[in-house]
Amino acid sequence: MDHLRYSGLPCEAQRAAFLDIVSGDPLVGDALARARTLALPDWLVVSGALYNSVWNHLTGKRPGYGIKDVDLFYFDDSDLSYEAEDAVIRRAARHFEGLTLPVEVRNQARVHLWYPQKFGQPCPRYASSSEPIGYFASKTHAVGVRYDGNGALELVAPFGLDDIFSFRITPNRVTDNQRTHEAKGKRAKACWPEIEVVPW
């Protein structure tokens, strides 16, 4: 099956293919370029806009299909107030105006302050923008991309890329996120029937 042509390849081959696909996607490419010029500290475009764009590319779907928004993480522990984050969110809204999809910006230095109340379980105090993706409900979704200081694309993928290229959503049991894993898996399978959702 052609959509699985990168499944099982060596890590470096998958990394090259992944970065080539996401940077060539008009939506993601634009989001990454704008994120770079927004110049937030320790920024990272993460999750759905990335792996969904890969699945769209490999199944011949149009760019943006099945993507709800673009998630942009940053890390700034110099001011953990709601007001400081809100000011960044409002500045980002102006910066990303005209992008096809909304951009959701979140300071990962603040997550531990609101997560327990919203989700009913504790959350570690993260030390970077890349650390929280290791806690996503599904290992498949744990991926982030940014430009480094030299203008080269940098990939963060703590569990590798084979799940993405194998169209397989694998649970990450580091926290009790079964409901999120199953809900996201169900939604993904509705958009990309080729997907296998590994049970929790």
C-alpha positions in Angstrom: 0.0 0.0 0.0 1.5 3.3 -1.2 0.5 5.3 1.9 2.7 3.1 4.0 5.8 3.6 1.9 7.8 5.2 4.7 6.7 2.7 7.4 9.5 0.8 8.9 12.3 2.9 7.3 15.3 3.9 9.2 14.9 6.9 11.6 16.9 9.3 9.5 15.0 8.4 6.3 11.7 9.0 8.1 13.0 12.3 9.6 13.9 13.6 6.2 10.6 12.5 4.7 8.6 14.1 7.5 10.4 17.4 7.4 10.1 17.5 3.6 6.4 16.8 3.7 5.5 19.3 6.5 7.7 22.1 5.1 6.2 21.6 1.7 2.6 21.8 3.0 1.4 25.3 2.3 -0.5 25.6 5.6 2.2 24.2 7.8 5.0 26.0 5.9 3.3 29.3 6.3 2.6 28.7 10.0 6.2 27.7 10.7 7.5 30.8 8.8 5.2 33.1 10.8 6.1 31.4 14.1 9.7 32.0 13.3 9.2 35.7 12.9 7.0 35.9 16.0 10.2 35.0 17.8 8.7 33.5 21.0 11.2 32.0 23.4 11.6 28.2 23.0 8.8 27.9 20.5 7.5 24.7 18.8 4.7 23.9 16.4 3.3 20.7 17.6 0.9 17.8 17.0 -2.1 17.7 14.7 -1.2 20.2 12.0 2.0 18.2 11.5 1.0 14.5 11.5 -2.4 15.3 9.9 -0.5 17.0 7.0 1.6 13.9 6.6 -1.5 11.7 6.4 -3.1 14.1 3.9 0.0 14.0 1.8 0.3 10.2 1.8 -3.5 9.6 1.1 -3.8 12.3 -1.6 -6.1 14.6 0.5 -6.0 18.4 0.2 -3.8 20.4 2.5 -5.6 21.3 5.7 -8.1 18.4 5.5 -9.1 17.2 9.0 -7.0 19.9 10.8 -8.8 21.9 13.5 -6.0 24.4 14.4 -2.2 24.9 14.6 -0.8 24.4 18.1 2.1 26.7 19.0 3.9 26.1 22.2 6.4 28.4 23.8 8.3 28.4 27.1 8.7 31.6 29.2 9.0 31.2 33.0 9.9 34.8 33.6 6.3 35.8 34.2 3.7 33.1 35.0 0.8 35.4 35.2 -2.3 34.9 33.0 -2.0 38.5 31.8 1.5 37.9 30.4 0.3 34.8 28.4 -2.8 36.6 27.3 -0.7 39.5 25.9 1.3 37.0 23.9 -1.9 35.3 22.6 -3.3 38.6 21.5 0.0 39.6 19.8 0.1 36.1 18.0 -3.6 36.5 16.9 -2.5 39.7 14.9 0.7 38.0 13.7 -1.2 35.0 12.3 -4.1 36.9 10.8 -5.0 35.6 7.4 -3.7 32.1 8.1 -6.3 29.5 7.0 -6.6 27.9 10.4 -6.6 29.4 13.9 -3.4 29.2 15.9 -3.6 28.2 19.5 -0.7 29.6 21.5 0.2 28.3 25.0 3.0 29.0 27.4 4.1 25.6 28.6 5.7 27.1 31.7 2.2 27.8 33.0 0.4 24.5 32.3 0.8 23.1 35.8 -1.1 26.1 37.1 -4.4 25.4 35.3 -4.2 21.7 34.1 -5.3 20.0 37.4 -8.5 22.2 37.6 -9.4 21.6 34.0 -8.6 17.9 33.7 -8.8 16.7 37.3 -5.3 15.3 37.6 -1.8 16.7 38.4 0.6 17.9 35.8 4.4 18.2 36.1 6.0 21.6 36.0 7.6 21.5 32.6 11.1 22.8 32.0 10.8 23.4 28.2 8.3 23.6 25.3 9.4 20.1 24.1 8.9 18.3 27.5 5.1 18.2 27.5 4.8 16.4 24.2 6.2 13.4 25.9 3.0 13.4 28.0 0.5 13.5 25.1 -2.2 10.8 25.3 -0.9 9.1 22.2 2.8 8.6 21.3 1.9 9.1 17.6 0.9 12.7 18.4 4.2 13.6 20.2 5.9 15.5 17.5 7.1 19.1 17.1 9.0 21.2 14.6 10.7 24.6 14.7 13.5 26.5 13.0 16.8 26.5 14.8 19.1 29.5 15.1 20.6 28.7 11.7 17.3 28.5 9.9 17.2 24.7 9.6 14.1 22.8 10.6 14.5 20.9 13.9 12.4 17.9 14.8 11.3 16.9 18.3 9.9 13.4 18.3 10.5 11.5 21.6 8.8 8.3 20.3 10.1 8.5 16.8 8.0 8.8 13.6 7.1 5.2 12.7 3.6 5.3 14.2 2.8 8.3 12.1 4.1 6.7 8.9 2.4 3.4 9.8 -0.9 5.2 10.3 -1.0 3.8 13.8 -2.2 5.7 16.9 -0.4 4.2 19.9 -1.3 5.0 23.5 1.1 6.8 25.8 0.3 5.5 29.3 2.6 7.8 31.2 -0.6 9.6 32.5 -4.2 8.5 32.7 -5.3 9.8 29.3 -7.4 6.9 28.0 -10.4 9.0 27.1 -8.3 11.5 25.1 -6.5 8.7 23.3 -9.8 7.0 22.3 -11.5 10.3 21.4 -8.7 11.5 19.2 -8.3 8.0 17.7 -12.0 7.9 16.8 -11.9 11.3 15.2 -8.7 10.5 13.2 -10.1 7.2 11.9 -13.2 9.0 10.7 -11.0 11.3 8.6 -8.4 8.7 7.6 -9.9 5.2 7.5 -6.4 3.7 6.9 -5.6 4.4 10.6 -5.3 1.7 13.2 -6.0 2.8 16.8 -4.1 0.6 19.3 -6.3 -0.1 22.3 -5.4 1.5 25.7 
